[in-house]
Amino acid sequence: MNRRLFFVALTLLLPACASVPIATTEADIQGKSFSAAPGQTTPPGPISISYRDDVSNVRQLTGVARYGALLGRSRSVPFTVENEHSEQVCTGTFTTEGPNNGKFSLSCFDGFFSGNGTYERKTGDPNDHLVAHGLTPRGLPIILVVGRPSGVAPMTWPGQG
């Protein structure tokens, strides 16, 4: 009887891994800053939120968005918005549904104002440049402009000149 013995060398190449705590629920991100490792989040950038409320025709909040993961690469990206005085005024989440689109939810001023809807990024624009359209719980419109998307004109509402 002729027996043959074969040896197979198997090498597994595993990338270096890091444990990165990311907020997973709205309760986790209320009033907290994110602590993801540098380079593993989208850099802070400009955001403009325009919405209607019961008191005024249009309100606009501009500030800086800070992200808890990479836009365009992570399925769910928690974010916060700071106003011009560096005060955290909003928390929210972008959830990816396709390569250039997804959903968002947002809560501002300790729940006084909130909204949700969908976003779309133009092909060729960076991942952190997008426009989102949605509604408040009362059915009033909300628009988020993240970064400086190409082709975005100054915001106007229907019926305004």
C-alpha positions in Angstrom: 0.0 0.0 0.0 1.4 3.3 -1.1 0.4 6.2 1.2 1.1 9.8 0.5 1.0 12.6 3.0 0.4 16.1 1.9 1.0 19.2 3.9 -0.8 22.5 3.1 0.5 25.7 4.6 -2.4 28.2 5.2 -1.6 31.7 6.0 -4.4 34.1 7.0 -3.7 37.8 6.5 -5.8 39.7 8.9 -5.9 43.5 8.9 -5.2 45.3 12.1 -8.5 45.9 13.8 -9.4 48.6 16.2 -12.4 48.8 18.5 -14.3 52.0 17.7 -17.3 52.9 19.9 -20.1 54.2 17.7 -23.5 55.4 19.0 -26.2 53.0 17.8 -29.4 54.6 19.0 -30.8 58.1 19.3 -30.5 57.7 23.1 -26.8 57.0 22.8 -26.1 60.2 20.9 -28.3 62.7 22.8 -25.9 65.4 24.1 -22.7 63.4 23.4 -19.8 63.8 21.2 -18.5 60.9 19.1 -15.3 59.2 19.9 -14.5 57.3 16.7 -10.8 57.0 15.8 -9.4 59.7 13.6 -9.6 58.9 10.0 -12.6 56.6 10.6 -15.1 59.4 10.4 -16.1 62.0 7.8 -14.3 65.2 8.7 -16.6 68.0 10.2 -18.1 70.2 7.5 -20.8 72.8 6.8 -24.5 72.0 7.0 -27.5 74.2 6.4 -31.0 73.2 7.6 -34.0 75.1 6.3 -37.4 74.4 7.6 -40.9 75.9 8.1 -42.6 76.1 11.5 -45.9 77.4 12.8 -44.5 80.8 13.7 -42.4 81.9 10.7 -42.4 81.2 7.0 -38.8 79.9 6.8 -36.1 79.4 9.4 -32.5 78.5 8.6 -29.9 77.0 10.8 -26.3 76.9 9.6 -23.5 75.2 11.4 -21.0 72.4 11.4 -21.9 68.7 11.2 -19.7 66.2 13.1 -20.0 62.6 12.1 -19.7 59.3 14.0 -18.7 57.2 10.9 -17.8 57.6 7.2 -20.5 59.0 5.0 -20.8 56.8 1.9 -19.0 53.9 3.4 -21.0 53.1 6.6 -24.6 51.9 6.6 -25.6 54.2 9.4 -23.9 57.5 10.3 -24.8 59.3 13.5 -24.1 63.0 13.4 -24.4 66.2 15.5 -24.8 69.8 14.4 -23.2 72.7 16.2 -24.4 76.3 15.7 -22.1 79.3 15.1 -21.5 79.5 18.9 -20.1 75.9 18.9 -23.2 74.7 20.8 -24.6 71.3 19.9 -28.1 71.9 18.7 -29.1 68.8 16.7 -28.5 65.0 16.6 -29.4 62.8 13.7 -28.6 59.8 11.6 -28.0 59.2 7.9 -28.8 55.7 6.7 -27.5 54.5 3.4 -30.0 52.8 1.0 -28.0 52.9 -2.3 -24.7 54.2 -3.6 -26.0 57.8 -3.8 -29.1 57.9 -1.7 -30.6 57.1 1.7 -32.7 58.4 4.6 -32.1 60.8 7.4 -33.7 61.6 10.8 -33.0 64.7 12.8 -33.9 66.1 16.2 -32.9 69.7 17.3 -33.2 71.9 20.3 -33.8 69.1 22.8 -36.7 67.6 20.7 -38.4 71.0 20.0 -37.9 70.5 16.3 -37.5 67.2 14.3 -37.8 65.8 10.9 -37.0 62.9 8.6 -36.8 62.2 4.9 -34.5 61.1 2.1 -31.2 62.3 0.7 -29.5 62.1 -2.6 -25.9 62.7 -3.6 -25.1 63.7 -7.2 -22.8 61.3 -9.0 -19.2 62.7 -8.9 -19.8 64.8 -5.7 -17.8 63.8 -2.6 -19.6 61.6 -0.1 -20.0 64.5 2.3 -21.9 66.7 -0.2 -25.6 65.9 -0.4 -29.1 67.4 -0.3 -31.9 65.9 1.8 -35.6 66.7 1.7 -38.1 65.7 4.3 -41.0 66.7 6.6 -41.4 67.6 10.2 -44.0 65.6 12.3 -46.5 68.3 11.5 -46.0 67.8 7.7 -44.0 71.0 7.1 -41.0 70.8 4.8 -37.3 70.5 5.8 -34.2 70.7 3.6 -30.6 69.8 4.6 -27.7 70.8 2.5 -24.5 69.0 3.6 -21.2 70.3 2.4 -21.3 72.2 -0.9 -23.1 70.0 -3.4 -22.7 70.9 -7.1 -25.6 72.6 -8.8 -27.3 73.7 -5.6 -28.8 77.2 -5.9 -29.7 79.3 -2.9 -32.8 77.8 -1.2 -36.2 79.1 -2.1 -39.6 77.8 -1.3 -42.3 77.4 -3.9 -44.1 80.7 -4.3 -41.1 82.8 -3.3 -39.3 85.0 -5.8 
